[in-house]
Amino acid sequence: EVRDARLADISESDAAWSLSAARIKSVRPRVVPLSARAIELFAACRKRHSGQGDFLFEAAPGRPVNGAAMLMLMRRIRRTGVPHGFPYSFRAWAVERGYRPGEIANAPLAARRKVMDEWSAFCAGRGRA
């Protein structure tokens, strides 16, 4: 889903990433709260955007990055793991912090955003391990 993110999906003012039900093949749309750092990164992508097409992450003007791009990036910055492991890592981290399964998904957007800021700090090495 991330590699196919569209410029129109990201609302910097709401600090949210909205995914239509049709796009994620679901019965309901999904709204993902974004950490402050994610908003900064998306704003930088928007600034560098070619102006062609609507993909937030471009491999070339108007073309999305391919499926292996994140894996190649992780190897280049010498990170272990695989991109599709991020959701599991988040769930494990959340449980270690005392959140119950489903608690974050059912929380109000503002509460989820706070959790995403904590997760962002953890991923950047600034949060508690």
N, C-alpha and C positions, 0 to 999 in steps of 0.2 A: 504494500500500500504506500509506503513512504516514497519509493522511487517513482511512483506514478502521481505523486501529489501535484495538485494544480494551484496556480497562483490564486485563483478565486476561492479555493478551499480554506485559505488561511486568513483569519481575521486578527490583525494585530490589535485592534481596539478591544476586541472581546477576549484576546489571548486564547483563541480556540481554533482547532482544525476540524472542519465539518466535512463529513463524508456522506454522500447520498446513499440511500438504501440500495438503489439500483447499482451503483458503482461497487459496493462491497458485497453485493448479492445477498442482501439481508431484507428482512421485513421492515426494519426500522433504520433510520439514519443514525449515524454515530457522531457524537461531538467529543473531541479529545481536548482536554485542557492542556495548554502549553506552558511550560516553565518560562521564566523571564529569559533564560539563556536561549531556549528554542526560538523565542520571538526575535532575539538579536540575530540568530543564525538565518532565520527565514527572511528577515529584513535585508541582510547582506546578499542573500541569493536573489531577492527581488531587484536589488540595485544592480547586480551583475547580469541580470537577465538580458537575453538578446533582443527581446521584444517580439520574437517569432514564436507562435504557439503559446500554450498555457502551462507547460510543465515547469514546476518549480526547480527541479534539478535537471539540468540539461547536459547531455553528452556532447551535443553539437546544437547549433541554433535550431530551436523548434523540435528537438528530439530528446526523449527521456534517456536517462542513464539505463544501462542494461542490468540484468539480474545479478551479474557478477561484480558490479562496480563497488558495492559496499564491502564485499569480501576482499577485493583487491585493496581497497583503502585500509581496511583493518590490518592486512598483512604489511602494507607500506609503513604504517605507524607502529608496527610491531605489537599488535594487540591479539591476544588469543581469543578463541570463541568463534561463533558464527552469527551472522545477522539474525537468522530466524530464532536464535536463542535469547534475544533480548526480552520478549514477553515473559518467558520462563524466569529469567534473571530478575525482572521486575517483581513478579509474583513472589519469588523466594525472598527477595529483599523486604517486600511489604510484610510478609508473614513474620520475618525476623524482627520487624519493628512493632509487632503486636497487632497488625491489622488482620481482621478475619476475612476469609475468602468472600468475595462479593461486596465487602463493605465499601471499598473505594468506588467501584462501579456504580453503586447505588447512592453514593453521597452527592450532595449538591456540587455544582460545577466549581464554586469557589473553594470548597474543601478539597476537591480533587486537584485543583491548581496548586494548592499548598503542598500536597503530597508530591506533585510533579517537580516543584522547586526543590524539595528535599532529595528526590531521586536524582535530579540534575546535579546537585551539589555532591552527592555520593559518587556519581559516575565521573565527575571531574576531580575526584580525590579530595574534596573539601568537606564531605559529610562523614559521619561516624561509620566505621566499618561494621 
